[in-house]
């Protein structure tokens, strides 16, 4: 994955893992590092997150019409194979790994002659607790 690991990178990865169910921005990660008395520039955080995304460790996505990128640690390999649901009210993430999601995916792929990447598909709405 990488040639060396700095203390800042270890702290960033640990923070992502501990907050795998949250929408994290670079600004939030930098603020956490400052709180931990670890200096690290936004550029460094962006570079490291880019590595993590390229290696399939972290997911990068956008919420609504925001220009900010959000990052989420991929807790297990299973997360790479299915779609997700994000509650617009409480921000909870649910894993959509039922057979009916596979049917939707294959229908879209065959109808439009495309190949979807389910790990990057996030559906938005309100969860049962927020309805």
Rosetta blueprint (number, residue, H / E / L):
1 X L
2 X L
3 X L
4 X L
5 X L
6 X L
7 X H
8 X H
9 X H
10 X H
11 X H
12 X H
13 X H
14 X H
15 X H
16 X H
17 X H
18 X H
19 X L
20 X L
21 X L
22 X L
23 X L
24 X E
25 X L
26 X H
27 X H
28 X H
29 X H
30 X H
31 X H
32 X H
33 X H
34 X H
35 X H
36 X L
37 X L
38 X L
39 X L
40 X L
41 X L
42 X H
43 X H
44 X H
45 X H
46 X H
47 X H
48 X H
49 X H
50 X H
51 X H
52 X H
53 X H
54 X H
55 X L
56 X L
57 X L
58 X E
59 X E
60 X E
61 X E
62 X L
63 X L
64 X L
65 X L
66 X L
67 X L
68 X L
69 X L
70 X E
71 X E
72 X E
73 X E
74 X L
75 X L
76 X L
77 X H
78 X H
79 X H
80 X H
81 X H
82 X L
83 X E
84 X E
85 X E
86 X E
87 X E
88 X L
89 X L
90 X L
91 X L
92 X L
93 X E
94 X E
95 X E
96 X E
97 X L
98 X L
99 X H
100 X H
101 X H
102 X H
103 X H
104 X H
105 X H
106 X H
107 X H
108 X H
109 X H
110 X H
111 X H
112 X H
113 X L
114 X L
115 X L
116 X L
117 X L
118 X H
119 X H
120 X H
121 X L
122 X E
123 X E
124 X E
125 X E
126 X L
127 X L
128 X L
129 X L
130 X L
131 X L
